[in-house]
Amino acid sequence: MGSFSIWHWLIVLLVVVMIFGTKKLRNMGSDLGGAVKGFKDGMKDGTTTADAPAASSAPAAQVTGQPANSDKSTIDVEARQKS
């Protein structure tokens, strides 16, 4: 009971190729690669394309004016309750 030998893996690979065919395996490989690349790009950007338009269309009327001596990294907003 140890790990499989190279001959076991070659037989499994041959059976998989016979079942699915090389074209379908190539398509699945390219789809998987595209999904991994999209995931990495999404993790690097921090946002998805669906979130980007929603974040940029935030109404500017809710942001109140800041005094001239305040810290520019904070934004003061007024919260309202829904009725």
N, CA, C and O atoms as a DFTB+ gen file, in Angstrom:
332 C
 N C O
     1  1       0.823      -1.179       0.000
     2  2       0.000       0.000       0.000
     3  2       0.867       1.242       0.000
     4  3       0.932       1.840       1.074
     5  1       1.450       1.659      -0.885
     6  2       2.217       2.899      -0.918
     7  2       1.647       3.785      -1.998
     8  3       0.483       3.662      -2.379
     9  1       2.462       4.655      -2.472
    10  2       2.016       5.503      -3.568
    11  2       1.994       4.688      -4.856
    12  3       2.631       3.641      -4.966
    13  1       1.267       5.186      -5.794
    14  2       1.172       4.477      -7.069
    15  2       2.457       4.650      -7.865
    16  3       3.148       5.660      -7.731
    17  1       2.764       3.685      -8.673
    18  2       3.953       3.772      -9.511
    19  2       3.618       4.565     -10.776
    20  3       2.463       4.919     -11.014
    21  1       4.624       4.830     -11.563
    22  2       4.438       5.597     -12.801
    23  2       3.532       4.847     -13.758
    24  3       2.806       5.474     -14.529
    25  1       3.554       3.528     -13.731
    26  2       2.719       2.749     -14.641
    27  2       1.239       2.882     -14.283
    28  3       0.388       2.901     -15.172
    29  1       0.930       2.971     -13.006
    30  2      -0.464       3.182     -12.600
    31  2      -0.974       4.522     -13.116
    32  3      -2.084       4.613     -13.640
    33  1      -0.147       5.571     -12.965
    34  2      -0.557       6.909     -13.406
    35  2      -0.686       6.984     -14.921
    36  3      -1.572       7.677     -15.422
    37  1       0.174       6.289     -15.665
    38  2       0.069       6.264     -17.130
    39  2      -1.215       5.566     -17.576
    40  3      -1.860       6.000     -18.530
    41  1      -1.579       4.497     -16.896
    42  2      -2.812       3.793     -17.251
    43  2      -4.021       4.675     -16.949
    44  3      -4.955       4.726     -17.750
    45  1      -4.022       5.367     -15.817
    46  2      -5.124       6.271     -15.478
    47  2      -5.214       7.389     -16.509
    48  3      -6.308       7.738     -16.952
    49  1      -4.071       7.951     -16.893
    50  2      -4.053       9.005     -17.910
    51  2      -4.585       8.492     -19.245
    52  3      -5.350       9.193     -19.907
    53  1      -4.208       7.316     -19.644
    54  2      -4.687       6.731     -20.892
    55  2      -6.198       6.518     -20.859
    56  3      -6.873       6.778     -21.855
    57  1      -6.736       6.054     -19.746
    58  2      -8.178       5.843     -19.626
    59  2      -8.919       7.176     -19.694
    60  3      -9.959       7.275     -20.345
    61  1      -8.387       8.204     -19.023
    62  2      -9.028       9.517     -19.052
    63  2      -9.028      10.089     -20.458
    64  3     -10.036      10.647     -20.891
    65  1      -7.927       9.965     -21.182
    66  2      -7.854      10.457     -22.564
    67  2      -8.821       9.688     -23.455
    68  3      -9.452      10.276     -24.333
    69  1      -8.944       8.387     -23.240
    70  2      -9.872       7.596     -24.058
    71  2     -11.318       7.978     -23.761
    72  3     -12.147       7.970     -24.671
    73  1     -11.640       8.309     -22.528
    74  2     -13.017       8.653     -22.182
    75  2     -13.383      10.040     -22.689
    76  3     -14.412      10.211     -23.343
    77  1     -12.543      11.039     -22.390
    78  2     -12.891      12.418     -22.702
    79  2     -12.401      12.885     -24.074
    80  3     -13.043      13.730     -24.697
    81  1     -11.311      12.368     -24.540
    82  2     -10.750      12.825     -25.803
    83  2      -9.830      14.020     -25.576
    84  3      -9.971      14.753     -24.597
    85  1      -8.894      14.200     -26.489
    86  2      -7.888      15.243     -26.301
    87  2      -8.469      16.640     -26.476
    88  3      -8.034      17.571     -25.800
    89  1      -9.444      16.807     -27.372
    90  2     -10.010      18.134     -27.603
    91  2     -10.754      18.629     -26.366
    92  3     -10.603      19.785     -25.969
    93  1     -11.549      17.763     -25.763
    94  2     -12.292      18.158     -24.571
    95  2     -11.343      18.436     -23.404
    96  3     -11.568      19.376     -22.642
    97  1     -10.291      17.635     -23.254
    98  2      -9.310      17.876     -22.198
    99  2      -8.578      19.194     -22.410
   100  3      -8.293      19.908     -21.449
   101  1      -8.268      19.523     -23.672
   102  2      -7.599      20.792     -23.977
   103  2      -8.517      21.967     -23.641
   104  3      -8.066      22.969     -23.086
   105  1      -9.799      21.847     -23.975
   106  2     -10.752      22.914     -23.652
   107  2     -10.912      23.077     -22.142
   108  3     -10.979      24.199     -21.641
   109  1     -10.973      21.963     -21.421
   110  2     -11.097      22.050     -19.967
   111  2      -9.852      22.679     -19.356
   112  3      -9.954      23.440     -18.394
   113  1      -8.684      22.373     -19.898
   114  2      -7.446      22.955     -19.390
   115  2      -7.378      24.451     -19.628
   116  3      -6.946      25.200     -18.752
   117  1      -7.800      24.896     -20.805
   118  2      -7.772      26.338     -21.082
   119  2      -8.826      27.074     -20.261
   120  3      -8.588      28.203     -19.831
   121  1      -9.990      26.456     -20.034
   122  2     -11.005      27.064     -19.176
   123  2     -10.510      27.187     -17.735
   124  3     -10.730      28.204     -17.077
   125  1      -9.850      26.154     -17.260
   126  2      -9.311      26.186     -15.903
   127  2      -8.221      27.246     -15.772
   128  3      -8.163      27.962     -14.772
   129  1      -7.358      27.346     -16.781
   130  2      -6.313      28.368     -16.759
   131  2      -6.889      29.771     -16.786
   132  3      -6.383      30.656     -16.096
   133  1      -7.942      29.993     -17.571
   134  2      -8.587      31.303     -17.610
   135  2      -9.247      31.648     -16.289
   136  3      -9.234      32.802     -15.861
   137  1      -9.825      30.642     -15.643
   138  2     -10.459      30.882     -14.347
   139  2      -9.422      31.242     -13.286
   140  3      -9.654      32.127     -12.463
   141  1      -8.288      30.562     -13.304
   142  2      -7.226      30.857     -12.343
   143  2      -6.661      32.246     -12.586
   144  3      -6.392      32.980     -11.635
   145  1      -6.479      32.615     -13.849
   146  2      -5.962      33.947     -14.175
   147  2      -6.955      35.030     -13.747
   148  3      -6.552      36.058     -13.202
   149  1      -8.236      34.810     -13.988
   150  2      -9.258      35.761     -13.562
   151  2      -9.304      35.905     -12.051
   152  3      -9.495      37.006     -11.534
   153  1      -9.130      34.795     -11.342
   154  2      -9.119      34.843      -9.881
   155  2      -7.919      35.635      -9.379
   156  3      -8.050      36.445      -8.462
   157  1      -6.757      35.406      -9.972
   158  2      -5.556      36.135      -9.551
   159  2      -5.701      37.625      -9.835
   160  3      -5.319      38.449      -9.004
   161  1      -6.247      37.983     -10.999
   162  2      -6.459      39.392     -11.319
   163  2      -7.448      40.030     -10.355
   164  3      -7.259      41.171      -9.935
   165  1      -8.490      39.308     -10.006
   166  2      -9.475      39.816      -9.056
   167  2      -8.888      40.015      -7.673
   168  3      -9.219      40.984      -6.990
   169  1      -8.019      39.108      -7.256
   170  2      -7.377      39.252      -5.953
   171  2      -6.394      40.418      -5.954
   172  3      -6.230      41.099      -4.941
   173  1      -5.737      40.649      -7.099
   174  2      -4.772      41.744      -7.177
   175  2      -5.493      43.091      -7.173
   176  3      -5.054      44.024      -6.501
   177  1      -6.584      43.198      -7.909
   178  2      -7.321      44.451      -7.985
   179  2      -8.110      44.727      -6.720
   180  3      -8.243      45.885      -6.325
   181  1      -8.626      43.717      -6.086
   182  2      -9.429      43.896      -4.885
   183  2     -10.897      44.111      -5.189
   184  3     -11.722      44.073      -4.275
   185  1     -11.247      44.335      -6.442
   186  2     -12.639      44.501      -6.831
   187  2     -12.882      43.712      -8.097
   188  3     -11.954      43.369      -8.830
   189  1     -14.143      43.434      -8.337
   190  2     -14.515      42.793      -9.588
   191  2     -15.087      43.848     -10.521
   192  3     -15.343      44.974     -10.095
   193  1     -15.289      43.507     -11.765
   194  2     -15.828      44.470     -12.720
   195  2     -17.261      44.835     -12.385
   196  3     -17.712      45.927     -12.730
   197  1     -17.994      43.938     -11.715
   198  2     -19.373      44.240     -11.345
   199  2     -19.414      45.255     -10.199
   200  3     -20.354      46.044     -10.109
   201  1     -18.403      45.242      -9.321
   202  2     -18.375      46.170      -8.196
   203  2     -17.866      47.547      -8.600
   204  3     -18.221      48.533      -7.952
   205  1     -17.065      47.652      -9.624
   206  2     -16.439      48.917      -9.990
   207  2     -17.447      49.998     -10.366
   208  3     -17.310      51.117      -9.872
   209  1     -18.468      49.739     -11.221
   210  2     -19.407      50.809     -11.536
   211  2     -20.236      51.226     -10.326
   212  3     -20.564      52.405     -10.190
   213  1     -20.581      50.291      -9.447
   214  2     -21.386      50.634      -8.278
   215  2     -20.598      51.526      -7.321
   216  3     -21.166      52.434      -6.715
   217  1     -19.316      51.280      -7.181
   218  2     -18.504      52.078      -6.268
   219  2     -18.274      53.477      -6.822
   220  3     -18.196      54.434      -6.052
   221  1     -18.164      53.618      -8.137
   222  2     -17.893      54.926      -8.709
   223  2     -19.153      55.784      -8.818
   224  3     -19.048      56.997      -8.999
   225  1     -20.344      55.184      -8.713
   226  2     -21.576      55.945      -8.849
   227  2     -22.173      56.337      -7.502
   228  3     -23.369      56.620      -7.425
   229  1     -21.376      56.361      -6.445
   230  2     -21.869      56.759      -5.126
   231  2     -22.234      58.239      -5.157
   232  3     -21.476      59.052      -5.685
   233  1     -23.393      58.595      -4.593
   234  2     -23.803      59.998      -4.639
   235  2     -22.880      60.860      -3.785
   236  3     -22.554      60.509      -2.651
   237  1     -22.466      61.992      -4.349
   238  2     -21.557      62.894      -3.658
   239  2     -22.305      63.797      -2.692
   240  3     -21.664      64.465      -1.881
   241  1     -23.636      63.851      -2.740
   242  2     -24.416      64.745      -1.887
   243  2     -24.399      64.286      -0.431
   244  3     -24.655      65.097       0.459
   245  1     -24.109      63.027      -0.161
   246  2     -24.111      62.531       1.203
   247  2     -22.849      62.927       1.963
   248  3     -22.856      62.893       3.194
   249  1     -21.793      63.293       1.298
   250  2     -20.541      63.652       1.945
   251  2     -20.634      65.104       2.380
   252  3     -20.924      65.990       1.577
   253  1     -20.384      65.337       3.674
   254  2     -20.456      66.702       4.177
   255  2     -19.105      67.376       4.020
   256  3     -18.086      66.703       3.866
   257  1     -19.093      68.675       4.059
   258  2     -17.853      69.429       3.909
   259  2     -16.936      69.231       5.096
   260  3     -17.403      69.028       6.217
   261  1     -15.637      69.287       4.860
   262  2     -14.653      69.116       5.909
   263  2     -14.020      70.459       6.236
   264  3     -13.820      71.278       5.339
   265  1     -13.704      70.700       7.496
   266  2     -12.948      71.909       7.828
   267  2     -11.567      71.852       7.187
   268  3     -11.076      70.771       6.863
   269  1     -10.949      72.995       7.005
   270  2      -9.668      73.078       6.317
   271  2      -8.554      72.390       7.088
   272  3      -7.585      71.948       6.470
   273  1      -8.644      72.277       8.397
   274  2      -7.568      71.683       9.179
   275  2      -7.794      70.198       9.491
   276  3      -7.020      69.625      10.258
   277  1      -8.811      69.562       8.933
   278  2      -9.092      68.155       9.243
   279  2      -8.195      67.233       8.423
   280  3      -7.588      67.634       7.430
   281  1      -8.135      65.981       8.878
   282  2      -7.357      64.968       8.179
   283  2      -8.071      64.600       6.883
   284  3      -9.270      64.324       6.904
   285  1      -7.365      64.590       5.760
   286  2      -7.986      64.340       4.461
   287  2      -8.238      62.857       4.205
   288  3      -8.887      62.515       3.216
   289  1      -7.745      61.968       5.062
   290  2      -7.965      60.536       4.846
   291  2      -9.293      60.068       5.428
   292  3      -9.697      58.934       5.172
   293  1      -9.989      60.904       6.206
   294  2     -11.284      60.514       6.747
   295  2     -12.392      61.308       6.081
   296  3     -12.202      62.460       5.692
   297  1     -13.534      60.688       5.956
   298  2     -14.695      61.332       5.344
   299  2     -15.810      61.329       6.371
   300  3     -16.140      60.282       6.929
   301  1     -16.386      62.476       6.622
   302  2     -17.471      62.605       7.589
   303  2     -18.796      62.532       6.830
   304  3     -19.057      63.346       5.944
   305  1     -19.630      61.553       7.182
   306  2     -20.923      61.398       6.528
   307  2     -22.009      61.355       7.588
   308  3     -21.743      61.054       8.752
   309  1     -23.229      61.657       7.182
   310  2     -24.354      61.634       8.091
   311  2     -25.182      60.394       7.802
   312  3     -25.593      60.170       6.663
   313  1     -25.431      59.583       8.835
   314  2     -26.227      58.375       8.674
   315  2     -27.677      58.684       8.967
   316  3     -27.986      59.390       9.928
   317  1     -28.578      58.152       8.135
   318  2     -30.003      58.342       8.316
   319  2     -30.682      57.000       8.453
   320  3     -30.251      56.019       7.848
   321  1     -31.750      56.945       9.249
   322  2     -32.503      55.716       9.399
   323  2     -33.552      55.610       8.316
   324  3     -34.124      56.610       7.880
   325  1     -33.800      54.374       7.885
   326  2     -34.879      54.142       6.921
   327  2     -36.203      54.132       7.672
   328  3     -36.304      53.589       8.772
   329  1     -37.206      54.735       7.066
   330  2     -38.516      54.716       7.721
   331  2     -39.542      54.007       6.879
   332  3     -40.701      53.898       7.279
